[in-house]
């Protein structure tokens, strides 16, 4: 299964990591120079949780950002009753 949020559609995106050397101009140097560009991935914090959808409990992959915002409703916790 892909690493995609069911609510927002967030997924792994590509980018670069820049390696720099030198001293910044404001610190008295001649400036920072880029010496390398490396491909990297940015991964969203996807969690697999149980969610109530249309009165039914289903498992979904949701970004942690949307769980914190309260955009999903978790099912109530079943408590054991002592008999």
Buried (B, 14 or more C-beta within 10 A) or exposed (E): EEEBBBBEEBBEEEEEEEEEEEEEEEEEEEEBEEEEEEEEEEEBEBBEBEBEEEEEEEEBBBBEBBBEEEEBEEEEEEEEEEE
